[in-house]
Amino acid sequence: MSEAKQFIENLKLMDVKITERLGRDKAILYTIILLKNNNLEALYPEITVACCKLFPLFFSLKGDFHEYPDGRKVRDALWHIIDQKKAWALGNPKSGYAPTKKGLEIYNKEIEPLIKEKIISGKLYSSGSDKEETFIQRCIDTDVFKKFSEGRKDEIKEYEIRYLLRGTRDTKIHILKSNLKKLLEYYNSRTYDDVKIDPKTRKIVLTEQQFSSLGKMLKWIDENFQIFLVNKT
């Protein structure tokens, strides 16, 4: 086994909160620098697999093959950070990629501090803009909600529920259960009129039917928690 393959296979899934706060472009820049800092070439195959291991939310295929990388998403992200508007990296698939001076500045000022930040396990939301009040919009944007609302409950996957509950494949069951409890408590403490308007834009962000479906979905997940998660762990 090559040194690069062994290194990448040992990579651990990045915390979902950090993943979302990084965003796709900073996630791929981090991956390039991670490889370079470990004396490995940041070639396209290595970047593709490493990105999928670290950040499947951005770089994995959808559906039944979610554990495999989506090369198109990786290519798009690479092109985006190489583009002159950002110019965080340079290179090509044959020779490999490296961060630019600007990319290193972004890494040192914005990425590394976030990666090193200690996020308390089991806390449903972090600080800043990631507040509890945003959970409804986050929920209705998930694949779980889309499938549930369309009557396709049989297509809902374990990893999709884990993501909805702010978890990863490695998140402990008791944390997922706690997060579900918090979601249910928050939902049950609100009416449609409380949450239909975005406090910043003052625009309606969801319909009454969506709000009702969300409650039914959370109740359904709670009732089937044992089947989806506990029995598969």
C-alpha positions in Angstrom: 0.0 0.0 0.0 1.4 3.4 -0.9 2.0 6.1 1.7 -0.7 8.3 0.2 -3.3 5.5 0.1 -2.6 4.6 3.7 -2.8 8.2 4.9 -6.1 8.8 3.1 -7.7 5.6 4.3 -7.0 6.7 7.9 -8.7 10.1 7.5 -11.7 10.6 9.7 -15.0 12.3 8.7 -14.9 16.0 9.6 -17.5 17.2 12.1 -20.7 18.2 10.2 -20.8 21.6 12.0 -17.2 22.4 10.9 -18.0 21.2 7.4 -21.0 23.5 7.0 -19.1 26.5 8.4 -16.2 25.8 6.1 -18.2 25.6 2.9 -17.1 23.7 -0.2 -14.3 25.9 -1.5 -12.5 26.1 1.9 -13.0 22.3 2.4 -11.1 21.5 -0.8 -8.4 24.0 -0.1 -8.0 22.4 3.3 -7.7 19.0 1.7 -4.9 20.2 -0.7 -2.9 21.7 2.2 -3.5 18.7 4.4 -1.9 16.5 1.7 1.0 18.9 1.1 1.7 19.3 4.9 2.0 15.5 5.1 4.6 15.4 2.3 2.1 13.9 -0.2 1.4 15.1 -3.7 -2.0 16.8 -4.1 -2.9 15.0 -7.3 -6.5 14.8 -8.5 -7.2 11.1 -7.5 -5.8 11.8 -4.0 -7.8 15.0 -3.6 -10.9 13.3 -4.8 -10.8 10.4 -2.4 -9.6 12.5 0.5 -12.4 15.1 0.0 -15.0 12.3 0.0 -13.6 10.8 3.3 -13.4 14.2 5.0 -16.4 16.1 3.5 -19.0 13.6 2.0 -21.6 16.3 2.4 -19.9 18.2 -0.5 -18.1 15.6 -2.4 -19.9 12.3 -2.3 -22.4 10.8 -4.7 -26.1 10.9 -3.7 -28.3 8.0 -3.0 -27.2 4.4 -2.5 -23.6 5.1 -3.5 -23.0 8.0 -1.1 -19.8 6.4 0.2 -18.1 7.0 -3.1 -16.7 10.3 -4.4 -18.4 12.4 -7.0 -15.5 13.5 -9.3 -17.6 16.2 -11.0 -18.1 18.0 -7.7 -14.4 17.8 -6.9 -13.5 19.2 -10.4 -16.0 22.0 -10.0 -14.6 23.0 -6.6 -11.0 22.9 -7.9 -11.9 25.1 -10.9 -13.6 27.5 -8.5 -10.6 28.0 -6.2 -8.2 28.2 -9.2 -10.3 30.9 -10.9 -8.8 34.3 -10.9 -11.6 35.7 -8.8 -10.4 33.6 -5.9 -6.9 32.3 -6.9 -6.5 30.2 -3.8 -4.7 27.4 -5.6 -2.9 26.6 -8.8 -2.2 23.5 -10.8 -3.9 20.9 -13.0 -4.9 17.2 -12.8 -1.6 15.9 -14.2 0.9 18.0 -12.2 -1.2 18.3 -9.0 -2.3 21.3 -7.0 -0.8 23.7 -4.5 -2.1 26.6 -2.5 -1.2 30.1 -3.6 0.0 32.8 -1.2 -3.6 34.0 -1.0 -4.8 30.4 -0.3 -2.3 30.0 2.5 -3.6 33.3 4.0 -7.2 32.0 3.9 -6.0 28.8 5.5 -4.1 30.5 8.3 -6.8 33.1 9.1 -10.0 31.3 8.5 -9.6 27.5 8.1 -7.0 26.4 10.6 -8.6 28.3 13.6 -12.0 26.7 12.7 -10.5 23.2 12.5 -8.7 23.6 15.8 -11.8 25.0 17.5 -13.2 22.7 20.1 -16.9 22.1 19.4 -18.7 20.5 22.3 -20.1 17.1 21.3 -23.8 16.8 21.7 -24.5 20.5 21.3 -27.1 20.9 18.6 -26.0 24.2 17.2 -22.8 26.2 17.5 -22.4 29.9 17.9 -22.7 32.8 15.5 -25.3 32.5 12.7 -25.8 28.8 13.3 -28.6 29.4 15.8 -31.4 27.1 17.0 -34.0 29.3 15.2 -32.6 28.3 11.8 -33.3 24.6 12.3 -36.7 24.6 10.5 -35.2 26.0 7.3 -32.3 23.5 7.6 -34.7 20.6 8.0 -36.9 21.4 5.1 -33.9 21.7 2.8 -32.8 18.1 3.5 -33.4 15.0 1.4 -35.2 13.4 4.3 -37.9 16.1 4.3 -38.2 16.1 0.5 -38.7 12.3 0.4 -41.0 12.3 3.4 -43.2 15.1 1.9 -43.4 13.2 -1.4 -44.5 10.0 0.2 -41.2 8.3 -0.4 -40.4 7.2 3.1 -39.0 3.9 2.0 -36.2 5.7 0.1 -34.9 7.5 3.2 -31.4 6.4 4.2 -29.7 6.1 7.6 -27.0 8.6 6.6 -29.7 11.2 5.6 -31.3 11.0 9.0 -27.9 11.3 10.7 -27.2 14.5 8.7 -30.6 15.9 9.6 -29.8 15.2 13.3 -26.5 17.1 12.9 -24.5 13.9 13.0 -22.1 11.9 11.0 -21.5 8.2 10.5 -19.4 8.2 13.6 -21.8 10.2 15.9 -22.9 8.2 19.0 -26.5 7.1 19.1 -27.2 9.0 22.4 -26.1 12.3 20.8 -28.4 11.7 17.8 -31.3 10.9 20.2 -30.6 14.0 22.2 -30.5 16.2 19.0 -33.8 14.7 17.9 -35.3 15.5 21.3 -34.2 19.1 21.0 -35.7 19.4 17.5 -39.0 18.0 18.7 -39.0 20.3 21.8 -38.3 23.3 19.6 -40.9 22.4 17.0 -43.6 21.7 19.7 -42.9 25.0 21.4 -43.7 27.0 18.2 -46.7 27.7 16.0 -46.6 28.3 12.3 -47.1 32.0 12.8 -43.9 32.0 15.0 -41.7 30.7 12.3 -43.2 31.4 8.9 -41.3 34.7 8.5 -37.5 35.1 8.3 -36.6 37.7 10.9 -33.9 39.2 8.7 -35.7 39.5 5.3 -39.2 39.6 6.8 -40.3 37.3 4.0 -42.3 34.1 4.4 -39.9 31.2 4.2 -42.2 28.2 4.5 -45.8 27.2 4.0 -48.2 26.0 6.6 -48.3 22.6 4.9 -44.4 22.4 5.1 -44.6 23.3 8.8 -47.2 20.5 9.4 -45.2 18.0 7.4 -42.1 18.8 9.3 -43.8 17.9 12.6 -45.1 14.6 11.1 -41.6 13.8 9.9 -39.9 14.4 13.2 -42.6 12.3 15.0 -42.1 9.5 12.4 -38.3 9.6 12.9 -38.8 9.4 16.6 -41.1 6.4 16.3 -38.7 4.6 13.9 -35.5 5.7 15.6 -34.8 2.1 16.7 -35.2 0.7 13.2 -33.2 3.3 11.4 -30.3 3.8 13.8 -30.0 1.6 16.8 -30.5 -1.7 15.0 -27.9 -0.7 12.4 -25.2 0.4 14.8 
